[in-house]
Amino acid sequence: MNDEDIDEAASTIPLNLTLALAALVVIIGGMKLGASLLVPLLLSLFIAVICTSPVHWLHRRGVGLRMSVWLTLLVIGLLLSLLGLLLVNSVNTFAEELPGLESQIYDHYLSILNWLAGMGVSIRPERFSEWLDPTQATQLIPALLGEVGNVLMQSLIVALLVVFLLFETLNFREKVSQALLNPAPSLQRFNEFSLTLKRYLAVKTLISLVTGVLVWISCKILSVDFPLLWATLAFGLNYIPNIGSVLAAVPPVLLLLVSPQGGVFPAMLLAGSYLGINFVLGNLVEPRVMGRALGLSTFVAFLSLVVWGWILGTGGLLLSVLLTMTLKIALDSHPQTRWMARLLGPAHERPVTASGGGQTPQADA
């Protein structure tokens, strides 16, 4: 390569970088505008990936592929229907007891004002009332309950998409083989990506399920009302890094604080149980089960929360880690982009080596 070729190659770098940044802006803008469509599609895709594991498990035991899909969908549908009925009952009971809760919150609010006045704190009660008026806070709950219909409609769309995606995956390899002249490298990379993603989703879902069960047990021991509601909230928010466990703990802790059978000490015990559950599962169990190669650095995890939340809204908060982990696994499955996957992971991460057609993450002891 002569000097002219080197100068020409160097001159194209700013142009290529500008085009790449422009394309990235267009893609992010399109995702932000189409968030209402992307969130159900992405959520159904992740659920379908999780469901492929029991489908293949049934198929290895002699059940046909289509019958395996229908059996998996039937079992999951029955479990979700039962959980949905229990949640609807809890939400209805919660809505019926809202007036009593509002009165209790207002009594505690007045006691706080009297305590501050007794301490000699100079406050303006009317301005303080505008900031911490409990009636304003409780008015948010009916608005939240009004979104239940929208959630049910979105859930129906997600369920239909999961059904179609599961049946579509049955012939995916044949379609790729027919579309590409040399499908072997693409199928191998897709197989590695699929196995690693399924492992991550399965482990994360299992950790979230264990978190929900432990929260339910804690709420039952401390006599917190609506334990199933708070357990389901902990299960869902466990997918949100850093702040998900804090958001899940706020409603039950406040409820126990103002309830007649509760108080400051039981509320502190419940907050401590939330802290202990998330510390043990999130910082001790989950890294050992997944390995460092399936982890994200703390900064990347928090940054993904901000970026995906800005692009996709509330759904982006729930899917932030899943989307970033999917991007990391996809980058790690190709040799030319593996260095970018290393930047997203934690320190002292060993390379992921393919073994038996899949990826086996290895971590430092």
C-alpha positions in Angstrom: 0.0 0.0 0.0 1.5 3.3 -1.1 1.2 6.7 0.5 -1.7 7.8 -1.7 -3.8 4.7 -0.6 -3.0 5.4 3.0 -4.0 9.0 2.7 -7.2 8.0 0.9 -8.1 5.4 3.6 -7.4 8.0 6.3 -9.6 10.6 4.7 -12.6 8.2 4.6 -12.5 7.6 8.4 -14.3 11.0 9.3 -16.8 10.4 6.5 -17.6 6.9 7.7 -17.8 8.0 11.3 -20.2 10.8 10.4 -22.4 8.5 8.4 -22.4 6.0 11.2 -23.4 8.6 13.8 -26.1 10.0 11.4 -27.5 6.4 11.0 -27.5 5.9 14.7 -29.5 9.1 15.3 -32.0 8.1 12.7 -32.4 4.6 14.3 -32.8 6.0 17.8 -35.3 8.6 16.6 -37.3 5.8 14.8 -37.2 3.6 17.9 -38.4 6.5 20.1 -41.3 7.3 17.8 -42.3 3.6 17.5 -41.9 2.8 21.2 -45.5 1.7 21.5 -45.0 -0.9 18.8 -41.4 -1.9 19.7 -42.0 -2.6 23.4 -44.7 -5.4 22.9 -42.6 -6.9 20.1 -39.4 -7.0 22.1 -41.2 -8.3 25.2 -42.8 -11.1 23.1 -39.5 -11.9 21.5 -37.8 -12.4 24.9 -40.7 -14.5 26.2 -40.6 -16.6 23.1 -36.8 -17.2 23.5 -37.5 -18.4 27.1 -40.3 -20.7 25.9 -38.1 -22.4 23.4 -36.3 -24.3 26.2 -39.3 -26.3 27.4 -40.4 -26.8 23.7 -37.0 -28.5 22.9 -37.1 -30.4 26.2 -40.4 -31.9 25.3 -39.2 -32.6 21.8 -36.2 -34.5 23.0 -38.5 -36.8 24.9 -40.4 -37.8 21.9 -43.2 -35.2 21.6 -43.7 -33.6 18.2 -42.5 -30.0 17.7 -45.9 -28.5 17.2 -47.4 -30.5 20.0 -44.5 -29.3 22.3 -45.3 -25.7 21.4 -49.0 -26.2 22.2 -48.3 -27.9 25.5 -45.8 -25.2 26.5 -48.3 -22.5 25.7 -51.1 -24.3 27.5 -49.1 -24.7 30.7 -47.8 -21.1 30.6 -51.3 -19.8 29.8 -52.9 -21.7 32.8 -50.2 -20.4 35.2 -50.5 -16.8 34.0 -54.3 -17.0 34.1 -54.2 -18.2 37.7 -51.7 -15.4 38.6 -53.8 -12.8 36.8 -57.0 -13.8 38.7 -55.2 -13.6 42.0 -53.7 -10.2 41.1 -57.1 -8.8 40.0 -58.5 -9.9 43.3 -55.7 -8.2 45.2 -56.0 -5.0 43.1 -59.7 -4.8 43.7 -59.3 -5.3 47.5 -56.6 -2.7 47.4 -58.9 -0.2 45.6 -61.7 -0.8 48.2 -59.4 -0.1 51.1 -57.9 3.1 49.6 -60.2 5.5 51.6 -59.1 4.0 54.9 -55.5 4.1 53.8 -55.8 7.7 52.8 -57.2 8.6 56.3 -54.3 6.7 58.0 -51.7 8.5 55.8 -53.3 11.9 56.6 -53.2 11.1 60.3 -49.5 10.3 60.1 -48.9 13.4 58.0 -50.5 15.6 60.7 -48.4 13.9 63.4 -45.2 14.7 61.4 -46.3 18.4 61.2 -46.9 18.5 65.0 -43.6 16.8 65.7 -41.7 19.3 63.5 -43.5 22.2 65.2 -42.5 20.7 68.6 -38.9 20.6 67.6 -39.0 24.3 66.8 -38.7 23.9 63.1 -40.0 27.1 61.4 -42.3 26.0 58.6 -45.2 27.3 56.7 -47.9 24.7 57.0 -49.8 25.8 53.9 -46.7 25.6 51.7 -45.7 22.3 53.4 -49.2 21.0 52.8 -48.9 21.8 49.1 -45.7 19.7 48.9 -46.7 16.7 51.0 -50.5 16.7 50.7 -51.4 13.0 50.9 -54.6 13.5 49.0 -52.6 14.5 46.0 -50.5 11.3 46.3 -53.5 9.1 46.7 -55.1 10.5 43.6 -52.3 9.0 41.5 -53.4 5.5 42.5 -56.8 5.6 40.7 -55.0 6.9 37.6 -52.7 3.9 37.9 -55.5 1.5 38.3 -57.1 3.1 35.2 -54.2 1.8 33.2 -55.1 -1.8 33.9 -57.2 -2.0 30.8 -54.4 -0.8 28.6 -52.0 -3.3 30.2 -54.5 -6.1 29.6 -54.7 -5.2 25.9 -51.0 -5.0 25.6 -50.8 -8.4 27.3 -53.1 -9.9 24.7 -51.0 -8.5 21.9 -47.8 -9.9 23.5 -49.5 -13.3 24.0 -50.5 -13.5 20.3 -47.0 -12.4 19.2 -45.5 -15.1 21.4 -47.6 -17.8 19.8 -46.7 -16.7 16.2 -43.0 -16.3 17.1 -42.8 -19.8 18.6 -44.3 -21.4 15.5 -42.1 -19.2 13.3 -38.9 -20.5 15.0 -39.7 -24.1 14.0 -38.7 -23.4 10.4 -36.1 -20.7 11.0 -33.1 -22.8 10.2 -34.5 -24.0 7.0 -35.3 -20.5 5.9 -31.8 -19.3 6.6 -30.3 -22.3 4.8 -32.4 -21.5 1.7 -31.7 -17.7 1.9 -27.9 -17.9 2.2 -25.3 -19.5 -0.1 -23.1 -20.5 2.8 -25.4 -20.7 5.8 -23.0 -22.7 8.1 -21.1 -19.6 9.7 -24.3 -17.6 10.2 -26.2 -20.6 11.7 -23.2 -21.3 14.0 -23.1 -17.7 15.2 -26.9 -17.6 15.6 -26.7 -20.9 17.6 -24.1 -19.4 20.0 -26.1 -16.2 20.4 -29.3 -18.1 21.0 -27.9 -20.5 23.6 -26.2 -17.7 25.5 -29.3 -15.5 25.4 -31.6 -18.3 26.5 -29.2 -19.1 29.4 -29.2 -15.5 30.5 -33.0 -15.1 30.3 -33.6 -18.3 32.1 -31.2 -17.5 34.9 -32.5 -13.9 35.2 -36.1 -15.1 35.2 -35.4 -17.8 37.9 -33.6 -15.2 40.1 -36.6 -12.8 39.7 -39.0 -15.6 40.6 -37.0 -16.5 43.7 -37.0 -12.9 44.6 -40.8 -12.7 44.3 -41.3 -15.8 46.5 -39.0 -14.5 49.2 -40.7 -11.1 49.2 -44.1 -12.9 49.5 -42.8 -14.9 52.5 -41.4 -11.8 54.1 -44.7 -9.9 53.7 -46.7 -12.9 55.1 -44.4 -13.1 58.1 -44.7 -9.4 58.9 -48.5 -9.4 58.1 -48.3 -6.9 55.2 -51.5 -6.6 53.3 -51.6 -7.8 49.6 -48.4 -9.9 49.7 -49.0 -11.4 46.2 -49.3 -7.9 44.7 -45.9 -6.9 46.2 -44.3 -10.2 45.3 -45.4 -9.7 41.6 -44.1 -6.2 41.7 -40.7 -7.4 43.0 -40.6 -10.0 40.3 -41.1 -7.5 37.5 -39.0 -4.7 38.8 -36.1 -7.1 39.5 -35.2 -6.8 35.8 -34.5 -3.1 36.4 -30.9 -2.6 37.6 -29.9 -0.6 40.6 -33.2 1.1 41.4 -35.7 -1.7 40.6 -35.5 -3.3 44.1 -35.8 0.2 45.7 -39.0 0.9 43.7 -40.4 -2.5 44.6 -39.8 -1.9 48.3 -41.4 1.5 48.7 -45.1 0.7 48.5 -45.2 -2.2 51.0 -42.8 -0.5 53.4 -45.0 2.6 53.4 -48.2 0.5 53.7 -46.8 -1.3 56.7 -45.6 1.9 58.3 -49.1 3.4 58.4 -51.1 0.2 58.9 -52.5 -0.5 62.5 -50.6 -3.8 62.7 -47.4 -2.2 61.6 -45.2 0.7 62.7 -41.7 1.9 62.4 -39.9 -1.2 63.6 -41.9 -3.7 61.3 -41.4 -1.3 58.4 -37.6 -1.3 59.1 -37.6 -5.1 59.2 -39.4 -5.3 55.9 -37.0 -2.8 54.3 -34.1 -4.9 55.7 -35.6 -8.1 54.3 -35.8 -6.4 50.8 -32.2 -5.2 51.2 -31.0 -8.7 52.2 -32.9 -10.5 49.5 -31.6 -8.3 46.7 -28.0 -8.2 48.1 -27.7 -12.0 48.4 -29.4 -12.8 45.1 -28.1 -9.9 43.1 -24.5 -9.7 44.3 -23.7 -13.2 45.4 -26.0 -15.8 43.7 -26.6 -14.2 40.3 -22.9 -13.5 39.4 -21.9 -17.0 40.4 -24.7 -18.7 38.4 -24.3 -16.5 35.3 -20.5 -15.9 35.5 -18.8 -12.6 34.8 -19.0 -13.2 31.0 -22.8 -12.7 31.2 -22.6 -9.6 33.3 -22.4 -5.8 32.7 -20.3 -3.2 34.4 -22.1 -1.1 37.0 -21.8 2.0 34.8 -23.1 0.3 31.7 -26.1 -1.2 33.6 -27.1 2.3 34.9 -26.4 3.9 31.6 -28.6 1.4 29.8 -31.4 2.2 32.3 -31.2 5.9 31.4 -30.8 5.4 27.6 -33.5 2.7 27.1 -35.8 4.4 29.5 -35.5 7.6 27.4 -36.0 5.8 24.1 -38.8 3.3 25.0 -40.3 4.8 28.2 -41.4 2.6 31.1 -41.1 -0.5 29.0 -37.5 0.5 28.3 -36.8 0.5 32.0 -38.0 -3.0 32.4 -36.1 -4.2 29.3 -33.0 -2.2 29.7 -30.7 -4.9 31.0 -32.2 -7.5 28.6 -31.7 -5.3 25.6 -28.1 -4.4 26.6 -27.3 -8.0 27.4 -28.7 -9.0 24.0 -26.5 -6.4 22.3 -23.5 -7.6 24.3 -24.1 -11.3 23.4 -24.6 -10.4 19.8 -21.4 -8.4 19.7 -19.5 -11.2 21.4 -20.7 -13.8 18.9 -18.7 -12.1 16.1 -14.9 -11.9 16.2 -14.8 -8.4 14.6 -17.1 -6.9 17.3 -16.0 -8.9 20.3 -13.9 -6.0 21.6 -17.0 -3.9 22.0 -18.6 -6.6 24.1 -15.6 -6.6 26.4 -16.1 -2.8 27.0 -19.7 -3.5 28.1 -18.7 -6.2 30.6 -17.1 -6.0 34.0 -13.4 -6.0 34.7 -11.3 -9.2 34.6 -13.7 -10.8 32.2 -12.3 -13.9 30.4 -13.2 -14.5 26.7 -16.2 -16.6 25.9 -15.1 -19.8 24.2 -17.3 -21.9 22.0 -17.8 -25.5 23.1 -20.0 -28.0 21.4 -21.7 -25.4 19.2 -22.5 -23.1 22.1 -20.8 -20.6 24.3 -19.6 -21.5 27.8 -18.9 -18.3 29.8 -15.9 -18.6 32.0 -15.3 -16.4 35.0 -12.4 -15.8 37.3 -12.7 -17.5 40.6 
